[in-house]
Amino acid sequence: MALPTPDAPPRLLEGIGDYAELARCAKQYQRRRSMAERRIVVDILLTCIDIDIRASGGSSPFVLELLSNFCLALYTVELMAIIFVKRVQVFQDPWTLLDMLIVVFGLVQVLLGFVGVSLDRVTSLRMLRVVRIMRLFRLFRKFVMLKELRKLIRMTASCFKTLCWSFLFCFVVMTSWAMLAVELLNPYMSELSYFWDDCEFCKRSLQSVMSANLLLFKTVVAGDSWGKVAVPLIEAHPWTATPIFIGSQLSIVFGVLNLVVAVVVDTFAEQRTKDVTSMAQEMDEDAEEELQELDKIFAKIDSDNDGQLSWEELVKGAQKVREFQHRLRVMDIDQTDLQQLFSMLDHNQNSTVDPDEFKRTLARWAFDSKTATRFVRYTLQQLMDDHSSAAEKLSKMESLVRDSFQDAPAPPRRRRRRRKAAL
């Protein structure tokens, strides 16, 4: 039976309790980041110990399996809480889908162990153990300080398609050189076989294209024993072997690999401009750090600890608090601009600045090159306000004068007497 929605009538909620209380508890459980981080670290340590024990030929202790299953149970409860809160939106979050994959494979592993199926005996089922390693990615999601590492993972995910095509392009170029090496250098391998009596792979390295591919990958890309095969061939046949080995080195290492790096970086830059969600998340994190820094600066400036900044405290803070001095220097504000800055911070015009006014204004100006423009705009706004106030006063005066003229009595009309002309 589906759970009722918050808009359902009260009688439908009697059987399951207060829905709002359940949702609030689920959200609080989801926000317990510190406990989740410790749990993931413990689970990763248990997984490493289990792998080491099984690699040495032993079997996992019962306590180890019990602790691992307990962590899996906590993962399951957390996933159920997230599904309860987000509902259908969980399928739009890749991290939640990863959690679902880990939990499902973990439950399948526990179920197979309960019925007596050993994962070590079935090769295809060992992938269930490999999925446990993916729990390490949950750590990247929980830890806030791993922001740069999360950015690398997001970059890899966004550029995965480009990386696949880059690897294919590198393989095509390397195969071309391998075909050329097999055609031209394979006939000389038999006469120089005494150089590689202790290396069986070196003797057959140019007998097929794939073997030559492996040789080029090992020597050119990985840089493993580059001269073991190349140097004898170059010394014996310099005009044939030198263009192949040196050309493959230059084209693959200095050409293809650097081109791959450039394309990957360009792709990530393009994807980053389109990923507005991640950009908004990073801006929120930066804004939160900025507000915390402004809180510390405000506490240092507020000498009397009354939660308000006066004009005198702002001036003293600009003279003594080094962090505030650096911020004013970045915003290109000197002592002559402090009065105007104080007026701009004091939004409610009560001659004091509270923490919200201080943080809300300066947080928008952090490392902003438009500080001078903001000052000019504020000055123009003040002039417009003064102009509006003066215009309003003039309008009132005009209305009073007009009313006074309308209410005044009309002057009496004088009758002109015609003078009679003297005869």
KEFIVO-54966 format. One record per residue (C-alpha): x, z, y. Coordinates in steps of 0.5 Angstrom, whole numbers, padded with zeros to 4 digits, always signed. Layout:
// residues N
XZY/...
***
This chain:
// residues 423
+0000+0000+0000/+0003-0002+0007/+0004+0004+0012/-0001+0004+0018/+0002+0002+0024/+0002+0006+0030/-0004+0003+0033/-0008+0005+0027/-0014+0010+0028/-0012+0017+0027/-0016+0018+0020/-0011+0013+0017/-0005+0017+0019/-0008+0024+0015/-0005+0022+0008/+0003+0021+0011/+0003+0025+0017/+0005+0024+0024/+0008+0017+0024/+0011+0018+0031/+0015+0024+0028/+0017+0020+0022/+0020+0014+0026/+0023+0019+0031/+0027+0022+0025/+0029+0016+0022/+0032+0014+0029/+0036+0020+0029/+0038+0019+0022/+0041+0012+0024/+0044+0015+0030/+0049+0020+0026/+0055+0016+0027/+0060+0021+0026/+0058+0023+0019/+0057+0016+0017/+0064+0014+0019/+0067+0020+0015/+0062+0018+0009/+0065+0011+0009/+0072+0014+0009/+0071+0018+0003/+0068+0013+0000/+0074+0008+0001/+0078+0013-0002/+0074+0014-0008/+0074+0007-0009/+0082+0006-0008/+0083+0012-0013/+0078+0009-0018/+0082+0002-0018/+0088+0006-0019/+0086+0010-0025/+0083+0004-0028/+0089-0001-0027/+0094+0004-0030/+0089+0004-0037/+0085+0010-0036/+0078+0011-0035/+0074+0014-0028/+0073+0021-0028/+0066+0024-0028/+0067+0027-0022/+0069+0021-0019/+0063+0017-0021/+0059+0023-0019/+0062+0023-0012/+0061+0015-0011/+0054+0015-0014/+0053+0020-0008/+0055+0016-0003/+0051+0010-0006/+0045+0014-0005/+0047+0016+0002/+0048+0008+0003/+0041+0007+0000/+0037+0013+0004/+0040+0010+0011/+0038+0003+0009/+0031+0005+0008/+0031+0009+0014/+0034+0002+0018/+0028-0002+0014/+0023+0003+0016/+0025+0003+0024/+0026-0005+0024/+0022-0008+0019/+0022-0015+0019/+0028-0015+0024/+0033-0013+0019/+0034-0020+0016/+0036-0022+0023/+0042-0017+0023/+0048-0020+0019/+0051-0013+0018/+0044-0010+0016/+0044-0016+0011/+0051-0014+0009/+0049-0007+0008/+0043-0009+0003/+0048-0013-0001/+0053-0007-0002/+0047-0003-0004/+0044-0008-0009/+0050-0009-0012/+0052-0002-0013/+0045+0000-0016/+0046-0006-0021/+0053-0003-0023/+0050+0004-0024/+0044+0001-0028/+0049-0003-0032/+0053+0003-0033/+0047+0008-0035/+0045+0003-0040/+0052+0003-0043/+0054-0004-0041/+0062-0004-0039/+0064-0008-0033/+0071-0008-0036/+0069-0012-0042/+0065-0017-0038/+0069-0021-0034/+0063-0024-0030/+0061-0017-0028/+0067-0015-0025/+0065-0018-0019/+0060-0012-0018/+0066-0008-0017/+0069-0013-0012/+0063-0012-0008/+0065-0005-0007/+0071-0007-0003/+0066-0010+0002/+0064-0003+0004/+0071-0003+0008/+0067-0008+0013/+0062-0002+0014/+0068+0002+0017/+0069-0003+0023/+0062-0003+0025/+0061+0004+0025/+0068+0006+0029/+0067+0005+0036/+0074+0005+0038/+0075-0001+0033/+0072-0006+0038/+0078-0011+0038/+0078-0011+0030/+0071-0013+0031/+0072-0018+0036/+0077-0021+0031/+0072-0021+0025/+0067-0024+0030/+0072-0030+0031/+0073-0031+0024/+0066-0032+0023/+0065-0036+0028/+0071-0041+0027/+0070-0041+0019/+0067-0048+0019/+0073-0050+0023/+0078-0047+0019/+0075-0050+0013/+0076-0057+0016/+0083-0055+0019/+0085-0053+0012/+0083-0060+0009/+0086-0064+0014/+0093-0060+0013/+0092-0061+0005/+0091-0069+0007/+0097-0069+0011/+0101-0065+0006/+0098-0070+0000/+0101-0076+0004/+0108-0073+0004/+0107-0071-0003/+0105-0078-0006/+0111-0081-0002/+0116-0076-0005/+0114-0077-0012/+0114-0085-0011/+0121-0084-0008/+0125-0078-0010/+0122-0077-0017/+0127-0082-0020/+0133-0078-0018/+0131-0072-0021/+0133-0073-0028/+0140-0075-0025/+0141-0068-0021/+0137-0064-0026/+0144-0060-0028/+0142-0057-0021/+0136-0053-0023/+0138-0051-0030/+0135-0044-0028/+0129-0046-0025/+0124-0050-0030/+0119-0051-0024/+0124-0055-0020/+0125-0060-0025/+0118-0062-0025/+0116-0061-0018/+0116-0068-0017/+0113-0071-0023/+0106-0071-0020/+0103-0070-0014/+0100-0064-0014/+0106-0061-0017/+0109-0064-0010/+0104-0061-0006/+0105-0054-0009/+0113-0055-0008/+0111-0057+0000/+0107-0051+0001/+0112-0047-0002/+0118-0049+0002/+0115-0052+0008/+0109-0047+0009/+0111-0041+0006/+0118-0042+0007/+0120-0040+0000/+0127-0043-0002/+0127-0049+0002/+0133-0051+0000/+0133-0050-0007/+0130-0057-0008/+0131-0061-0002/+0139-0059-0001/+0141-0063-0007/+0137-0069-0006/+0139-0069+0001/+0146-0069+0000/+0146-0074-0006/+0141-0079-0003/+0141-0077+0005/+0137-0084+0007/+0131-0083+0003/+0131-0075+0002/+0132-0073+0009/+0126-0077+0012/+0121-0074+0007/+0123-0067+0008/+0125-0066+0015/+0119-0071+0017/+0114-0066+0013/+0117-0060+0016/+0116-0063+0023/+0109-0066+0022/+0106-0060+0018/+0109-0054+0021/+0110-0056+0028/+0104-0061+0028/+0099-0059+0024/+0099-0052+0024/+0100-0051+0031/+0094-0056+0032/+0090-0052+0028/+0091-0046+0032/+0089-0050+0038/+0083-0052+0035/+0081-0045+0033/+0082-0042+0039/+0078-0047+0043/+0073-0047+0038/+0072-0039+0039/+0072-0040+0047/+0067-0045+0046/+0063-0040+0041/+0064-0034+0046/+0061-0037+0052/+0055-0039+0048/+0054-0032+0044/+0051-0028+0050/+0049-0023+0045/+0056-0020+0044/+0058-0021+0051/+0052-0017+0053/+0054-0012+0048/+0061-0012+0051/+0059-0011+0058/+0055-0005+0056/+0061-0002+0053/+0065-0003+0059/+0059-0001+0063/+0059+0006+0059/+0066+0007+0060/+0066+0005+0067/+0061+0011+0068/+0065+0016+0065/+0071+0014+0069/+0066+0015+0075/+0064+0022+0073/+0071+0024+0072/+0072+0022+0079/+0066+0025+0082/+0068+0031+0079/+0075+0031+0082/+0072+0029+0089/+0066+0035+0089/+0070+0041+0091/+0065+0046+0092/+0061+0043+0085/+0054+0043+0088/+0053+0036+0085/+0053+0033+0092/+0058+0029+0096/+0059+0030+0104/+0062+0026+0109/+0068+0031+0109/+0069+0031+0101/+0069+0024+0101/+0075+0023+0106/+0079+0029+0103/+0078+0025+0096/+0080+0019+0099/+0086+0022+0101/+0088+0027+0095/+0084+0024+0089/+0089+0019+0086/+0084+0015+0081/+0079+0014+0087/+0085+0012+0092/+0087+0006+0086/+0079+0004+0086/+0079+0004+0094/+0085+0000+0094/+0083-0005+0089/+0076-0006+0093/+0080-0007+0099/+0077-0001+0103/+0081+0003+0107/+0080+0009+0112/+0077+0005+0117/+0071+0003+0112/+0070+0010+0109/+0064+0011+0114/+0061+0005+0112/+0062+0006+0105/+0059+0013+0106/+0053+0010+0109/+0052+0005+0103/+0053+0010+0098/+0047+0014+0101/+0041+0010+0100/+0036+0016+0101/+0040+0017+0108/+0040+0025+0107/+0048+0025+0109/+0050+0027+0102/+0051+0023+0096/+0049+0025+0089/+0052+0022+0082/+0047+0017+0081/+0048+0014+0088/+0056+0014+0087/+0056+0011+0080/+0051+0006+0081/+0054+0003+0087/+0061+0003+0085/+0060+0001+0078/+0058-0006+0081/+0064-0006+0085/+0069-0005+0080/+0074-0010+0080/+0070-0014+0084/+0073-0019+0089/+0066-0019+0093/+0067-0013+0096/+0068-0016+0103/+0062-0020+0102/+0058-0014+0101/+0060-0010+0107/+0059-0016+0111/+0052-0017+0108/+0051-0009+0109/+0052-0010+0116/+0048-0016+0117/+0042-0012+0114/+0043-0006+0118/+0043-0011+0124/+0037-0014+0121/+0034-0007+0121/+0035-0005+0128/+0033-0012+0130/+0026-0011+0126/+0026-0004+0129/+0027-0007+0136/+0022-0012+0135/+0017-0007+0132/+0018-0003+0139/+0017-0009+0143/+0011-0011+0140/+0008-0004+0140/+0009-0004+0148/+0006-0011+0149/+0000-0008+0145/+0000-0002+0150/+0001-0006+0156/-0005-0011+0154/-0010-0005+0152/-0008-0002+0159/-0010-0008+0163/-0016-0009+0159/-0019-0002+0160/-0017-0002+0167/-0024-0003+0172/-0024-0010+0176/-0022-0010+0183/-0029-0010+0188/-0030-0017+0191/-0029-0017+0198/-0034-0021+0202/-0032-0025+0208/-0035-0025+0214/-0036-0032+0218/-0034-0031+0225/-0039-0035+0229/-0036-0040+0234/-0036-0038+0241/-0040-0043+0245/
***
